[in-house]
């Protein structure tokens, strides 16, 4: 309930309340940005754009429709996607045949810090990284991803599968190296 009071104060233009919201959520917002971009500078640009949007549209936030954290995180994700599209003039993912016989395996992330996982995600190619973030971390469906990115359903599924495979190989390599040491 404390957030509701601060949000209402921030909606009325109270700079102190806006600062409090920034301090309460900025780490989470920046973590989202880092997942979408390889370098810190792009992540900072995305966060800046998201902050402008969040505080510019704060009056539209309705606490009866959901939590502020979820609403603001969605704004951050959307701003990251806009920046990716803007910086990638011909943003097109290769069309790949859908592989319907693929089995999805759960990876063992135990023992890896969030920072290590974020670095691993940052190393994925742009298409893999974007689809992985939207599907696994943001909870979008393949249909929603295909609409957002203007790609086929099969491409979304293929990009996710390839992203998981790359991450799995990175994790296995880390695990193997840690056993050797």
Buried (B, 14 or more C-beta within 10 A) or exposed (E): EEBEEBBBBBBEEEEEBBEBBBEBBEEEBBBBBBBBBBEEEBBBBBBEBBBEBBBEEBEEBEEEEEEBEEBBBEBBBBBBBBBBBEEEEEBEBEEBEBEEEEEEEEBEEEEBEEEBBBBBBBEBEBBBBBBBBBBBBBEBEBEBBBEBBEBBBBBBBBBBBBBBBBBBEBBEEBBEEEEEE
